[in-house]
Amino acid sequence: MLHLFFAVAFSAVPLTLYIPPIRSLNLFVEIIEDVWKESSAHTLRVYPRLRSACSRIFNRIFFFNTSSST
C-alpha cells in the first residue's frame, strides 16, 4: 500500500508544473477584466449598427431575389 502511495505521489508531481501559480492567474484575470471593460463601451455602440447593417444586407439579398423572380 505504501508503494502505491509513493507511486501515485511521485507521478502527480510533474502535473503540478503545468498549473500556474495563483499570482499569475490573478494577473491574467485582471487583464481580461480590463480588456472586457474597455471593449464593452465600443461593443455597445457598434453592435446595433452591425445588426442593422447585416439585416439590411440580408433583406436586400433575400427580398430582392424573391420579388424580382415574380
CHARMM internal coordinates of N, CA and C (Angstrom, degrees):
IC EDIT
DIST 1 N 1 CA 1.4564
DIST 1 CA 1 C 1.5318
ANGL 1 N 1 CA 1 C 110.50
DIST 1 C 2 N 1.3237
ANGL 1 CA 1 C 2 N 115.55
DIHE 1 N 1 CA 1 C 2 N -38.17
DIST 2 N 2 CA 1.4578
ANGL 1 C 2 N 2 CA 120.35
DIHE 1 CA 1 C 2 N 2 CA 178.79
DIST 2 CA 2 C 1.5300
ANGL 2 N 2 CA 2 C 110.71
DIHE 1 C 2 N 2 CA 2 C -66.13
DIST 2 C 3 N 1.3292
ANGL 2 CA 2 C 3 N 116.18
DIHE 2 N 2 CA 2 C 3 N -36.15
DIST 3 N 3 CA 1.4629
ANGL 2 C 3 N 3 CA 120.38
DIHE 2 CA 2 C 3 N 3 CA 177.78
DIST 3 CA 3 C 1.5359
ANGL 3 N 3 CA 3 C 110.42
DIHE 2 C 3 N 3 CA 3 C -64.08
DIST 3 C 4 N 1.3168
ANGL 3 CA 3 C 4 N 116.70
DIHE 3 N 3 CA 3 C 4 N -40.56
DIST 4 N 4 CA 1.4580
ANGL 3 C 4 N 4 CA 121.34
DIHE 3 CA 3 C 4 N 4 CA 178.56
DIST 4 CA 4 C 1.5305
ANGL 4 N 4 CA 4 C 110.45
DIHE 3 C 4 N 4 CA 4 C -64.15
DIST 4 C 5 N 1.3253
ANGL 4 CA 4 C 5 N 117.01
DIHE 4 N 4 CA 4 C 5 N -41.80
DIST 5 N 5 CA 1.4584
ANGL 4 C 5 N 5 CA 121.30
DIHE 4 CA 4 C 5 N 5 CA 179.12
DIST 5 CA 5 C 1.5340
ANGL 5 N 5 CA 5 C 110.79
DIHE 4 C 5 N 5 CA 5 C -60.10
DIST 5 C 6 N 1.3325
ANGL 5 CA 5 C 6 N 116.63
DIHE 5 N 5 CA 5 C 6 N -48.11
DIST 6 N 6 CA 1.4614
ANGL 5 C 6 N 6 CA 120.05
DIHE 5 CA 5 C 6 N 6 CA -179.54
DIST 6 CA 6 C 1.5342
ANGL 6 N 6 CA 6 C 111.31
DIHE 5 C 6 N 6 CA 6 C -66.90
DIST 6 C 7 N 1.3101
ANGL 6 CA 6 C 7 N 117.02
DIHE 6 N 6 CA 6 C 7 N -35.66
DIST 7 N 7 CA 1.4610
ANGL 6 C 7 N 7 CA 119.95
DIHE 6 CA 6 C 7 N 7 CA 178.77
DIST 7 CA 7 C 1.5336
ANGL 7 N 7 CA 7 C 110.66
DIHE 6 C 7 N 7 CA 7 C -63.99
DIST 7 C 8 N 1.3182
ANGL 7 CA 7 C 8 N 116.12
DIHE 7 N 7 CA 7 C 8 N -44.24
DIST 8 N 8 CA 1.4622
ANGL 7 C 8 N 8 CA 120.21
DIHE 7 CA 7 C 8 N 8 CA 179.03
DIST 8 CA 8 C 1.5227
ANGL 8 N 8 CA 8 C 110.63
DIHE 7 C 8 N 8 CA 8 C -68.33
DIST 8 C 9 N 1.3280
ANGL 8 CA 8 C 9 N 116.91
DIHE 8 N 8 CA 8 C 9 N -41.72
DIST 9 N 9 CA 1.4664
ANGL 8 C 9 N 9 CA 120.68
DIHE 8 CA 8 C 9 N 9 CA -178.25
DIST 9 CA 9 C 1.5259
ANGL 9 N 9 CA 9 C 111.00
DIHE 8 C 9 N 9 CA 9 C -63.85
DIST 9 C 10 N 1.3125
ANGL 9 CA 9 C 10 N 117.95
DIHE 9 N 9 CA 9 C 10 N -46.36
DIST 10 N 10 CA 1.4557
ANGL 9 C 10 N 10 CA 119.99
DIHE 9 CA 9 C 10 N 10 CA -177.98
DIST 10 CA 10 C 1.5209
ANGL 10 N 10 CA 10 C 112.94
DIHE 9 C 10 N 10 CA 10 C -75.50
DIST 10 C 11 N 1.3137
ANGL 10 CA 10 C 11 N 118.20
DIHE 10 N 10 CA 10 C 11 N -22.29
DIST 11 N 11 CA 1.4610
ANGL 10 C 11 N 11 CA 119.21
DIHE 10 CA 10 C 11 N 11 CA 175.81
DIST 11 CA 11 C 1.5229
ANGL 11 N 11 CA 11 C 110.88
DIHE 10 C 11 N 11 CA 11 C -79.31
DIST 11 C 12 N 1.3266
ANGL 11 CA 11 C 12 N 117.78
DIHE 11 N 11 CA 11 C 12 N -22.89
DIST 12 N 12 CA 1.4639
ANGL 11 C 12 N 12 CA 121.16
DIHE 11 CA 11 C 12 N 12 CA 179.82
DIST 12 CA 12 C 1.5246
ANGL 12 N 12 CA 12 C 112.27
DIHE 11 C 12 N 12 CA 12 C -86.17
DIST 12 C 13 N 1.2987
ANGL 12 CA 12 C 13 N 118.94
DIHE 12 N 12 CA 12 C 13 N -16.36
DIST 13 N 13 CA 1.4660
ANGL 12 C 13 N 13 CA 121.62
DIHE 12 CA 12 C 13 N 13 CA -177.90
DIST 13 CA 13 C 1.5266
ANGL 13 N 13 CA 13 C 111.71
DIHE 12 C 13 N 13 CA 13 C -61.70
DIST 13 C 14 N 1.3258
ANGL 13 CA 13 C 14 N 121.97
DIHE 13 N 13 CA 13 C 14 N -44.48
DIST 14 N 14 CA 1.4684
ANGL 13 C 14 N 14 CA 119.48
DIHE 13 CA 13 C 14 N 14 CA 178.32
DIST 14 CA 14 C 1.5307
ANGL 14 N 14 CA 14 C 113.45
DIHE 13 C 14 N 14 CA 14 C -62.85
DIST 14 C 15 N 1.3137
ANGL 14 CA 14 C 15 N 117.34
DIHE 14 N 14 CA 14 C 15 N -26.14
DIST 15 N 15 CA 1.4575
ANGL 14 C 15 N 15 CA 119.88
DIHE 14 CA 14 C 15 N 15 CA 179.00
DIST 15 CA 15 C 1.5177
ANGL 15 N 15 CA 15 C 111.73
DIHE 14 C 15 N 15 CA 15 C -66.94
DIST 15 C 16 N 1.3168
ANGL 15 CA 15 C 16 N 118.17
DIHE 15 N 15 CA 15 C 16 N -26.65
DIST 16 N 16 CA 1.4616
ANGL 15 C 16 N 16 CA 120.30
DIHE 15 CA 15 C 16 N 16 CA 179.55
DIST 16 CA 16 C 1.5206
ANGL 16 N 16 CA 16 C 111.55
DIHE 15 C 16 N 16 CA 16 C -70.65
DIST 16 C 17 N 1.3218
ANGL 16 CA 16 C 17 N 118.11
DIHE 16 N 16 CA 16 C 17 N -18.01
DIST 17 N 17 CA 1.4516
ANGL 16 C 17 N 17 CA 120.10
DIHE 16 CA 16 C 17 N 17 CA 177.57
DIST 17 CA 17 C 1.5241
ANGL 17 N 17 CA 17 C 112.24
DIHE 16 C 17 N 17 CA 17 C -71.65
DIST 17 C 18 N 1.3219
ANGL 17 CA 17 C 18 N 117.41
DIHE 17 N 17 CA 17 C 18 N -24.43
DIST 18 N 18 CA 1.4558
ANGL 17 C 18 N 18 CA 121.30
DIHE 17 CA 17 C 18 N 18 CA -179.05
DIST 18 CA 18 C 1.5201
ANGL 18 N 18 CA 18 C 112.65
DIHE 17 C 18 N 18 CA 18 C -83.02
DIST 18 C 19 N 1.2972
ANGL 18 CA 18 C 19 N 118.52
DIHE 18 N 18 CA 18 C 19 N -16.05
DIST 19 N 19 CA 1.4572
ANGL 18 C 19 N 19 CA 122.18
DIHE 18 CA 18 C 19 N 19 CA -179.21
DIST 19 CA 19 C 1.5186
ANGL 19 N 19 CA 19 C 108.41
DIHE 18 C 19 N 19 CA 19 C -88.16
DIST 19 C 20 N 1.3372
ANGL 19 CA 19 C 20 N 118.34
DIHE 19 N 19 CA 19 C 20 N 120.78
DIST 20 N 20 CA 1.4646
ANGL 19 C 20 N 20 CA 119.25
DIHE 19 CA 19 C 20 N 20 CA -178.37
DIST 20 CA 20 C 1.5261
ANGL 20 N 20 CA 20 C 110.92
DIHE 19 C 20 N 20 CA 20 C -70.66
DIST 20 C 21 N 1.3089
ANGL 20 CA 20 C 21 N 116.98
DIHE 20 N 20 CA 20 C 21 N 153.94
DIST 21 N 21 CA 1.4565
ANGL 20 C 21 N 21 CA 118.89
DIHE 20 CA 20 C 21 N 21 CA 176.21
DIST 21 CA 21 C 1.5245
ANGL 21 N 21 CA 21 C 110.76
DIHE 20 C 21 N 21 CA 21 C -65.16
DIST 21 C 22 N 1.3020
ANGL 21 CA 21 C 22 N 116.43
DIHE 21 N 21 CA 21 C 22 N 156.71
DIST 22 N 22 CA 1.4546
ANGL 21 C 22 N 22 CA 121.57
DIHE 21 CA 21 C 22 N 22 CA -176.97
DIST 22 CA 22 C 1.5336
ANGL 22 N 22 CA 22 C 110.53
DIHE 21 C 22 N 22 CA 22 C -61.78
DIST 22 C 23 N 1.3166
ANGL 22 CA 22 C 23 N 117.96
DIHE 22 N 22 CA 22 C 23 N -34.34
DIST 23 N 23 CA 1.4628
ANGL 22 C 23 N 23 CA 120.63
DIHE 22 CA 22 C 23 N 23 CA 179.86
DIST 23 CA 23 C 1.5225
ANGL 23 N 23 CA 23 C 110.50
DIHE 22 C 23 N 23 CA 23 C -61.25
DIST 23 C 24 N 1.3049
ANGL 23 CA 23 C 24 N 118.05
DIHE 23 N 23 CA 23 C 24 N -42.63
DIST 24 N 24 CA 1.4621
ANGL 23 C 24 N 24 CA 121.20
DIHE 23 CA 23 C 24 N 24 CA 178.99
DIST 24 CA 24 C 1.5224
ANGL 24 N 24 CA 24 C 110.81
DIHE 23 C 24 N 24 CA 24 C -68.19
DIST 24 C 25 N 1.2889
ANGL 24 CA 24 C 25 N 116.33
DIHE 24 N 24 CA 24 C 25 N -38.34
DIST 25 N 25 CA 1.4570
ANGL 24 C 25 N 25 CA 120.19
DIHE 24 CA 24 C 25 N 25 CA 179.71
DIST 25 CA 25 C 1.5255
ANGL 25 N 25 CA 25 C 110.35
DIHE 24 C 25 N 25 CA 25 C -65.56
DIST 25 C 26 N 1.3245
ANGL 25 CA 25 C 26 N 117.73
DIHE 25 N 25 CA 25 C 26 N -40.15
DIST 26 N 26 CA 1.4556
ANGL 25 C 26 N 26 CA 120.81
DIHE 25 CA 25 C 26 N 26 CA 178.37
DIST 26 CA 26 C 1.5205
ANGL 26 N 26 CA 26 C 111.07
DIHE 25 C 26 N 26 CA 26 C -64.24
DIST 26 C 27 N 1.3097
ANGL 26 CA 26 C 27 N 117.66
DIHE 26 N 26 CA 26 C 27 N -40.23
DIST 27 N 27 CA 1.4559
ANGL 26 C 27 N 27 CA 120.97
DIHE 26 CA 26 C 27 N 27 CA 177.53
DIST 27 CA 27 C 1.5245
ANGL 27 N 27 CA 27 C 110.85
DIHE 26 C 27 N 27 CA 27 C -63.65
DIST 27 C 28 N 1.3063
ANGL 27 CA 27 C 28 N 116.79
DIHE 27 N 27 CA 27 C 28 N -41.86
DIST 28 N 28 CA 1.4666
ANGL 27 C 28 N 28 CA 121.32
DIHE 27 CA 27 C 28 N 28 CA 178.39
DIST 28 CA 28 C 1.5251
ANGL 28 N 28 CA 28 C 110.63
DIHE 27 C 28 N 28 CA 28 C -62.46
DIST 28 C 29 N 1.3205
ANGL 28 CA 28 C 29 N 117.06
DIHE 28 N 28 CA 28 C 29 N -45.23
DIST 29 N 29 CA 1.4669
ANGL 28 C 29 N 29 CA 120.82
DIHE 28 CA 28 C 29 N 29 CA 179.69
DIST 29 CA 29 C 1.5222
ANGL 29 N 29 CA 29 C 110.34
DIHE 28 C 29 N 29 CA 29 C -64.20
DIST 29 C 30 N 1.3198
ANGL 29 CA 29 C 30 N 117.56
DIHE 29 N 29 CA 29 C 30 N -38.99
DIST 30 N 30 CA 1.4544
ANGL 29 C 30 N 30 CA 121.16
DIHE 29 CA 29 C 30 N 30 CA 179.40
DIST 30 CA 30 C 1.5274
ANGL 30 N 30 CA 30 C 111.17
DIHE 29 C 30 N 30 CA 30 C -64.42
DIST 30 C 31 N 1.3170
ANGL 30 CA 30 C 31 N 116.90
DIHE 30 N 30 CA 30 C 31 N -41.34
DIST 31 N 31 CA 1.4677
ANGL 30 C 31 N 31 CA 120.53
DIHE 30 CA 30 C 31 N 31 CA 178.40
DIST 31 CA 31 C 1.5235
ANGL 31 N 31 CA 31 C 110.68
DIHE 30 C 31 N 31 CA 31 C -65.34
DIST 31 C 32 N 1.3192
ANGL 31 CA 31 C 32 N 116.97
DIHE 31 N 31 CA 31 C 32 N -42.13
DIST 32 N 32 CA 1.4649
ANGL 31 C 32 N 32 CA 120.54
DIHE 31 CA 31 C 32 N 32 CA 178.99
DIST 32 CA 32 C 1.5257
ANGL 32 N 32 CA 32 C 110.34
DIHE 31 C 32 N 32 CA 32 C -63.11
DIST 32 C 33 N 1.3221
ANGL 32 CA 32 C 33 N 118.04
DIHE 32 N 32 CA 32 C 33 N -40.82
DIST 33 N 33 CA 1.4653
ANGL 32 C 33 N 33 CA 120.89
DIHE 32 CA 32 C 33 N 33 CA 178.15
DIST 33 CA 33 C 1.5204
ANGL 33 N 33 CA 33 C 111.23
DIHE 32 C 33 N 33 CA 33 C -64.10
DIST 33 C 34 N 1.3340
ANGL 33 CA 33 C 34 N 117.81
DIHE 33 N 33 CA 33 C 34 N -40.42
DIST 34 N 34 CA 1.4579
ANGL 33 C 34 N 34 CA 120.91
DIHE 33 CA 33 C 34 N 34 CA 178.27
DIST 34 CA 34 C 1.5252
ANGL 34 N 34 CA 34 C 111.23
DIHE 33 C 34 N 34 CA 34 C -63.82
DIST 34 C 35 N 1.3170
ANGL 34 CA 34 C 35 N 116.37
DIHE 34 N 34 CA 34 C 35 N -44.01
DIST 35 N 35 CA 1.4651
ANGL 34 C 35 N 35 CA 120.03
DIHE 34 CA 34 C 35 N 35 CA 178.66
DIST 35 CA 35 C 1.5197
ANGL 35 N 35 CA 35 C 110.23
DIHE 34 C 35 N 35 CA 35 C -62.90
DIST 35 C 36 N 1.3200
ANGL 35 CA 35 C 36 N 116.85
DIHE 35 N 35 CA 35 C 36 N -40.83
DIST 36 N 36 CA 1.4651
ANGL 35 C 36 N 36 CA 121.42
DIHE 35 CA 35 C 36 N 36 CA 179.59
DIST 36 CA 36 C 1.5250
ANGL 36 N 36 CA 36 C 110.61
DIHE 35 C 36 N 36 CA 36 C -62.56
DIST 36 C 37 N 1.3333
ANGL 36 CA 36 C 37 N 117.03
DIHE 36 N 36 CA 36 C 37 N -44.51
DIST 37 N 37 CA 1.4689
ANGL 36 C 37 N 37 CA 120.42
DIHE 36 CA 36 C 37 N 37 CA -179.67
DIST 37 CA 37 C 1.5219
ANGL 37 N 37 CA 37 C 111.57
DIHE 36 C 37 N 37 CA 37 C -65.90
DIST 37 C 38 N 1.3327
ANGL 37 CA 37 C 38 N 117.27
DIHE 37 N 37 CA 37 C 38 N -41.15
DIST 38 N 38 CA 1.4600
ANGL 37 C 38 N 38 CA 120.30
DIHE 37 CA 37 C 38 N 38 CA -179.06
DIST 38 CA 38 C 1.5251
ANGL 38 N 38 CA 38 C 112.06
DIHE 37 C 38 N 38 CA 38 C -69.36
DIST 38 C 39 N 1.3085
ANGL 38 CA 38 C 39 N 116.88
DIHE 38 N 38 CA 38 C 39 N -36.07
DIST 39 N 39 CA 1.4613
ANGL 38 C 39 N 39 CA 119.47
DIHE 38 CA 38 C 39 N 39 CA -176.77
DIST 39 CA 39 C 1.5219
ANGL 39 N 39 CA 39 C 112.73
DIHE 38 C 39 N 39 CA 39 C -83.89
DIST 39 C 40 N 1.3294
ANGL 39 CA 39 C 40 N 118.13
DIHE 39 N 39 CA 39 C 40 N -17.95
DIST 40 N 40 CA 1.4615
ANGL 39 C 40 N 40 CA 119.08
DIHE 39 CA 39 C 40 N 40 CA -177.53
DIST 40 CA 40 C 1.5251
ANGL 40 N 40 CA 40 C 111.80
DIHE 39 C 40 N 40 CA 40 C -66.86
DIST 40 C 41 N 1.3366
ANGL 40 CA 40 C 41 N 118.38
DIHE 40 N 40 CA 40 C 41 N -34.30
DIST 41 N 41 CA 1.4658
ANGL 40 C 41 N 41 CA 120.47
DIHE 40 CA 40 C 41 N 41 CA 178.43
DIST 41 CA 41 C 1.5250
ANGL 41 N 41 CA 41 C 110.09
DIHE 40 C 41 N 41 CA 41 C -63.85
DIST 41 C 42 N 1.3220
ANGL 41 CA 41 C 42 N 117.70
DIHE 41 N 41 CA 41 C 42 N -42.09
DIST 42 N 42 CA 1.4593
ANGL 41 C 42 N 42 CA 120.94
DIHE 41 CA 41 C 42 N 42 CA 179.60
DIST 42 CA 42 C 1.5233
ANGL 42 N 42 CA 42 C 111.19
DIHE 41 C 42 N 42 CA 42 C -72.16
DIST 42 C 43 N 1.3067
ANGL 42 CA 42 C 43 N 116.52
DIHE 42 N 42 CA 42 C 43 N -36.66
DIST 43 N 43 CA 1.4599
ANGL 42 C 43 N 43 CA 120.19
DIHE 42 CA 42 C 43 N 43 CA -178.20
DIST 43 CA 43 C 1.5192
ANGL 43 N 43 CA 43 C 111.23
DIHE 42 C 43 N 43 CA 43 C -66.74
DIST 43 C 44 N 1.3314
ANGL 43 CA 43 C 44 N 116.54
DIHE 43 N 43 CA 43 C 44 N -40.98
DIST 44 N 44 CA 1.4647
ANGL 43 C 44 N 44 CA 119.26
DIHE 43 CA 43 C 44 N 44 CA 179.96
DIST 44 CA 44 C 1.5221
ANGL 44 N 44 CA 44 C 111.53
DIHE 43 C 44 N 44 CA 44 C -65.49
DIST 44 C 45 N 1.3255
ANGL 44 CA 44 C 45 N 117.33
DIHE 44 N 44 CA 44 C 45 N -29.66
DIST 45 N 45 CA 1.4441
ANGL 44 C 45 N 45 CA 121.18
DIHE 44 CA 44 C 45 N 45 CA 179.64
DIST 45 CA 45 C 1.5247
ANGL 45 N 45 CA 45 C 111.49
DIHE 44 C 45 N 45 CA 45 C -81.05
DIST 45 C 46 N 1.3108
ANGL 45 CA 45 C 46 N 117.86
DIHE 45 N 45 CA 45 C 46 N -36.94
DIST 46 N 46 CA 1.4608
ANGL 45 C 46 N 46 CA 121.95
DIHE 45 CA 45 C 46 N 46 CA -174.60
DIST 46 CA 46 C 1.5228
ANGL 46 N 46 CA 46 C 111.86
DIHE 45 C 46 N 46 CA 46 C -84.30
DIST 46 C 47 N 1.3152
ANGL 46 CA 46 C 47 N 117.50
DIHE 46 N 46 CA 46 C 47 N -32.91
DIST 47 N 47 CA 1.4605
ANGL 46 C 47 N 47 CA 120.80
DIHE 46 CA 46 C 47 N 47 CA -172.67
DIST 47 CA 47 C 1.5317
ANGL 47 N 47 CA 47 C 113.19
DIHE 46 C 47 N 47 CA 47 C -58.40
DIST 47 C 48 N 1.3475
ANGL 47 CA 47 C 48 N 120.16
DIHE 47 N 47 CA 47 C 48 N -47.40
DIST 48 N 48 CA 1.4763
ANGL 47 C 48 N 48 CA 117.87
DIHE 47 CA 47 C 48 N 48 CA 178.22
DIST 48 CA 48 C 1.5232
ANGL 48 N 48 CA 48 C 112.69
DIHE 47 C 48 N 48 CA 48 C -63.30
DIST 48 C 49 N 1.3249
ANGL 48 CA 48 C 49 N 117.66
DIHE 48 N 48 CA 48 C 49 N -36.26
DIST 49 N 49 CA 1.4572
ANGL 48 C 49 N 49 CA 120.09
DIHE 48 CA 48 C 49 N 49 CA 177.65
DIST 49 CA 49 C 1.5157
ANGL 49 N 49 CA 49 C 111.20
DIHE 48 C 49 N 49 CA 49 C -65.89
DIST 49 C 50 N 1.3269
ANGL 49 CA 49 C 50 N 116.10
DIHE 49 N 49 CA 49 C 50 N -40.05
DIST 50 N 50 CA 1.4575
ANGL 49 C 50 N 50 CA 120.45
DIHE 49 CA 49 C 50 N 50 CA 179.01
DIST 50 CA 50 C 1.5192
ANGL 50 N 50 CA 50 C 110.69
DIHE 49 C 50 N 50 CA 50 C -65.17
DIST 50 C 51 N 1.3296
ANGL 50 CA 50 C 51 N 116.76
DIHE 50 N 50 CA 50 C 51 N -41.65
DIST 51 N 51 CA 1.4645
ANGL 50 C 51 N 51 CA 119.92
DIHE 50 CA 50 C 51 N 51 CA 178.30
DIST 51 CA 51 C 1.5156
ANGL 51 N 51 CA 51 C 111.40
DIHE 50 C 51 N 51 CA 51 C -63.07
DIST 51 C 52 N 1.3422
ANGL 51 CA 51 C 52 N 116.80
DIHE 51 N 51 CA 51 C 52 N -43.73
DIST 52 N 52 CA 1.4682
ANGL 51 C 52 N 52 CA 118.42
DIHE 51 CA 51 C 52 N 52 CA -179.26
DIST 52 CA 52 C 1.5247
ANGL 52 N 52 CA 52 C 110.85
DIHE 51 C 52 N 52 CA 52 C -67.55
DIST 52 C 53 N 1.3219
ANGL 52 CA 52 C 53 N 117.58
DIHE 52 N 52 CA 52 C 53 N -37.87
DIST 53 N 53 CA 1.4654
ANGL 52 C 53 N 53 CA 120.06
DIHE 52 CA 52 C 53 N 53 CA 178.15
DIST 53 CA 53 C 1.5236
ANGL 53 N 53 CA 53 C 110.79
DIHE 52 C 53 N 53 CA 53 C -64.08
DIST 53 C 54 N 1.3167
ANGL 53 CA 53 C 54 N 116.71
DIHE 53 N 53 CA 53 C 54 N -44.51
DIST 54 N 54 CA 1.4718
ANGL 53 C 54 N 54 CA 119.57
DIHE 53 CA 53 C 54 N 54 CA 179.22
DIST 54 CA 54 C 1.5142
ANGL 54 N 54 CA 54 C 111.33
DIHE 53 C 54 N 54 CA 54 C -64.71
DIST 54 C 55 N 1.3247
ANGL 54 CA 54 C 55 N 117.34
DIHE 54 N 54 CA 54 C 55 N -40.10
DIST 55 N 55 CA 1.4610
ANGL 54 C 55 N 55 CA 119.07
DIHE 54 CA 54 C 55 N 55 CA -179.41
DIST 55 CA 55 C 1.5287
ANGL 55 N 55 CA 55 C 110.58
DIHE 54 C 55 N 55 CA 55 C -67.26
DIST 55 C 56 N 1.3409
ANGL 55 CA 55 C 56 N 117.36
DIHE 55 N 55 CA 55 C 56 N -36.49
DIST 56 N 56 CA 1.4646
ANGL 55 C 56 N 56 CA 119.40
DIHE 55 CA 55 C 56 N 56 CA 176.03
DIST 56 CA 56 C 1.5242
ANGL 56 N 56 CA 56 C 111.28
DIHE 55 C 56 N 56 CA 56 C -63.44
DIST 56 C 57 N 1.3179
ANGL 56 CA 56 C 57 N 116.06
DIHE 56 N 56 CA 56 C 57 N -43.71
DIST 57 N 57 CA 1.4730
ANGL 56 C 57 N 57 CA 119.69
DIHE 56 CA 56 C 57 N 57 CA -179.96
DIST 57 CA 57 C 1.5195
ANGL 57 N 57 CA 57 C 110.52
DIHE 56 C 57 N 57 CA 57 C -63.24
DIST 57 C 58 N 1.3315
ANGL 57 CA 57 C 58 N 117.18
DIHE 57 N 57 CA 57 C 58 N -46.39
DIST 58 N 58 CA 1.4641
ANGL 57 C 58 N 58 CA 120.11
DIHE 57 CA 57 C 58 N 58 CA -179.08
DIST 58 CA 58 C 1.5286
ANGL 58 N 58 CA 58 C 111.28
DIHE 57 C 58 N 58 CA 58 C -66.51
DIST 58 C 59 N 1.3238
ANGL 58 CA 58 C 59 N 116.62
DIHE 58 N 58 CA 58 C 59 N -37.66
DIST 59 N 59 CA 1.4630
ANGL 58 C 59 N 59 CA 118.84
DIHE 58 CA 58 C 59 N 59 CA 177.71
DIST 59 CA 59 C 1.5173
ANGL 59 N 59 CA 59 C 111.24
DIHE 58 C 59 N 59 CA 59 C -63.57
DIST 59 C 60 N 1.3105
ANGL 59 CA 59 C 60 N 116.58
DIHE 59 N 59 CA 59 C 60 N -41.64
DIST 60 N 60 CA 1.4726
ANGL 59 C 60 N 60 CA 119.80
DIHE 59 CA 59 C 60 N 60 CA 178.87
DIST 60 CA 60 C 1.5216
ANGL 60 N 60 CA 60 C 110.75
DIHE 59 C 60 N 60 CA 60 C -65.09
DIST 60 C 61 N 1.3202
ANGL 60 CA 60 C 61 N 116.26
DIHE 60 N 60 CA 60 C 61 N -42.51
DIST 61 N 61 CA 1.4685
ANGL 60 C 61 N 61 CA 119.24
DIHE 60 CA 60 C 61 N 61 CA -177.74
DIST 61 CA 61 C 1.5212
ANGL 61 N 61 CA 61 C 110.67
DIHE 60 C 61 N 61 CA 61 C -66.17
DIST 61 C 62 N 1.3361
ANGL 61 CA 61 C 62 N 117.05
DIHE 61 N 61 CA 61 C 62 N -52.26
DIST 62 N 62 CA 1.4576
ANGL 61 C 62 N 62 CA 120.02
DIHE 61 CA 61 C 62 N 62 CA -171.94
DIST 62 CA 62 C 1.5270
ANGL 62 N 62 CA 62 C 112.51
DIHE 61 C 62 N 62 CA 62 C -80.14
DIST 62 C 63 N 1.3238
ANGL 62 CA 62 C 63 N 117.90
DIHE 62 N 62 CA 62 C 63 N -44.08
DIST 63 N 63 CA 1.4533
ANGL 62 C 63 N 63 CA 119.23
DIHE 62 CA 62 C 63 N 63 CA -176.62
DIST 63 CA 63 C 1.5181
ANGL 63 N 63 CA 63 C 111.79
DIHE 62 C 63 N 63 CA 63 C -78.15
DIST 63 C 64 N 1.3065
ANGL 63 CA 63 C 64 N 117.86
DIHE 63 N 63 CA 63 C 64 N -31.52
DIST 64 N 64 CA 1.4626
ANGL 63 C 64 N 64 CA 120.21
DIHE 63 CA 63 C 64 N 64 CA 177.56
DIST 64 CA 64 C 1.5246
ANGL 64 N 64 CA 64 C 110.49
DIHE 63 C 64 N 64 CA 64 C -67.15
DIST 64 C 65 N 1.3238
ANGL 64 CA 64 C 65 N 116.88
DIHE 64 N 64 CA 64 C 65 N -40.52
DIST 65 N 65 CA 1.4691
ANGL 64 C 65 N 65 CA 121.52
DIHE 64 CA 64 C 65 N 65 CA -179.37
DIST 65 CA 65 C 1.5274
ANGL 65 N 65 CA 65 C 110.67
DIHE 64 C 65 N 65 CA 65 C -68.93
DIST 65 C 66 N 1.3287
ANGL 65 CA 65 C 66 N 118.25
DIHE 65 N 65 CA 65 C 66 N -38.11
DIST 66 N 66 CA 1.4592
ANGL 65 C 66 N 66 CA 119.17
DIHE 65 CA 65 C 66 N 66 CA -177.71
DIST 66 CA 66 C 1.5204
ANGL 66 N 66 CA 66 C 110.84
DIHE 65 C 66 N 66 CA 66 C -75.22
DIST 66 C 67 N 1.3428
ANGL 66 CA 66 C 67 N 118.39
DIHE 66 N 66 CA 66 C 67 N -35.26
DIST 67 N 67 CA 1.4575
ANGL 66 C 67 N 67 CA 119.57
DIHE 66 CA 66 C 67 N 67 CA -178.83
DIST 67 CA 67 C 1.5257
ANGL 67 N 67 CA 67 C 112.12
DIHE 66 C 67 N 67 CA 67 C -76.51
DIST 67 C 68 N 1.3207
ANGL 67 CA 67 C 68 N 118.05
DIHE 67 N 67 CA 67 C 68 N -28.71
DIST 68 N 68 CA 1.4550
ANGL 67 C 68 N 68 CA 120.36
DIHE 67 CA 67 C 68 N 68 CA -179.16
DIST 68 CA 68 C 1.5298
ANGL 68 N 68 CA 68 C 112.48
DIHE 67 C 68 N 68 CA 68 C -77.66
DIST 68 C 69 N 1.3364
ANGL 68 CA 68 C 69 N 117.23
DIHE 68 N 68 CA 68 C 69 N -21.72
DIST 69 N 69 CA 1.4595
ANGL 68 C 69 N 69 CA 119.51
DIHE 68 CA 68 C 69 N 69 CA -178.70
DIST 69 CA 69 C 1.5197
ANGL 69 N 69 CA 69 C 112.49
DIHE 68 C 69 N 69 CA 69 C -82.61
DIST 69 C 70 N 1.3528
ANGL 69 CA 69 C 70 N 118.66
DIHE 69 N 69 CA 69 C 70 N -13.29
DIST 70 N 70 CA 1.4618
ANGL 69 C 70 N 70 CA 119.57
DIHE 69 CA 69 C 70 N 70 CA 179.97
DIST 70 CA 70 C 1.4912
ANGL 70 N 70 CA 70 C 112.75
DIHE 69 C 70 N 70 CA 70 C -90.97
END
COOR INIT
IC SEED 1 N 1 CA 1 C
IC BUILD
